[in-house]
Amino acid sequence: MIELRAARGAVLKKTRAALLFAAALALAPARSACSAGGAPFPRGGERSSCWILVDMDTFFCGSCLDHLLAFSRAMPARIQEERVRGILVFGGSGNPEEARRRAQVIRAKWQGFSRANDIRFTAALDMDKAFAGLLKAGIGVLVFDARAGEVRRYPLPVPRGGLEEILRILVD
Amino acid sequence: MNIRRSTAFALFVLAVLGPARAGTGKVSLQEVLAIGGLRDAALLQWTGVTTDAAGNIFVLDALDFSLKKFGPDGRLLKKAGRKGQGPGEFMAPRLLAGSGSRLYATDQNVFGIYEYDSDLRFLRTIPCPALVLALRALPDGKLAAAVVGMPSPAKLLVMDGQGRLLSEFPLSDSRDAGLLMDSAGFDLDAQGQFYIAYLFRDRVEKRTRDGRPLWGKSFLGQKTAATTSVQNLLLPKETCFKDVAVDAFGHVFVLGGKLSKNPSRDVYILNADGVLLTTLTLPEPSHCLYIDGRNFLYARADEGLTLKKYRILYD
């Protein structure tokens, strides 16, 4: 009886260890398991990413274009394609027909602009003005740092050293 | 007898004045061509436009930093330029003017005027002592430019094709007008006299070739543009007028800005004496007006994705 209990205990221990090992494998961040070990937020397979908020109402202003192009040119094509997304923020009237038309204009303008300037990240229209407040607060870039389990914000133009920092987060 | 005489006199007056009044009543537009559009990436955000005698249409595009040539049918024939600061490159292309086989373009923050041939080959940069706000190419190869005045008042310069200054006059009689408050657009009539529309002041003026004022008028109830503080500088933020163009009959088309009833759509049509003849409302807001040598009017649509060409119809 005692032997049976001991054998069952051994099996349970092994099973628990196997389960813990499997869970550790599943939960560990893809590349940073050691350095991020113990951090509560990172999850397995999660990669850092970045949203860039583009104010389409002032898009045309020369320096705004420069800041946006400087950002995209600092990011390697693959990083842009895989980790960066644009949010196109625009104002307009409450008239649904006018809003739909404006959205079409913004979409066409962005598609042409990104093609002409080799911008590789895709973008989505902020139909419900969800990001207008962030833009007004001077936030131009949101970075989701998977390794640290943190979200960072940056204005656009990104301050000195910021582009390198964002790139480091996205590449890690 | 008196009634007969009165009727005869009235008919005589109508017969004499009738033809002279033609073209000063209602004015409307008939769209004849649209370049670009929602499903066509031909234009992204056009800024300057001019045409040549063959009917080709030349356009600057701020979002792909280019100068484009379209045929009379609206087909894209050629594109030149890219982002940069080298010859033939743009950082922020803005104004375009043409005369004969030459095109003249400006880059917003560059002290100079780029010269091209009609095949869009960059030829050279013509020096200019200040940033250009408005530009016209004169038939005799001269250039007229309204330039920013900081701190002095803005000026209207006439230069030869090499950039040598031939004449100049200030656009404001006050040095206290405020930063950029004397910014203006302008056009010339067949006699070389200037029509000037101020961007941030409710004022349209006619001046002689040497800058002597002939008349000055307000059309917005003397509204004043609101200002905003940018890095401790007080800058205007609302436009009174955006552009001015003279048609083949000497009518002056002034495009109203944000302070007009239909912002960036109302066009005030004046005679050569500054009398308001009628107003016309563009189908969509525009940042500029251009009237070519064949009396077609060009304006913006779809926030710069589309350039529309209209025939001007006079009742």
Interface residues (C-beta under 8 A of the other chain):
Chain A: F60 G62 L65 D66 L69 Q104 V105 A108 K109 Q111 G112 F113 R115 A116 N117
Chain B: L38 R39 A41 L44 Q45 A62 L63 D64 F65 S66 K83 M91 A92 Q108 N109 D302 E303 G304 L305
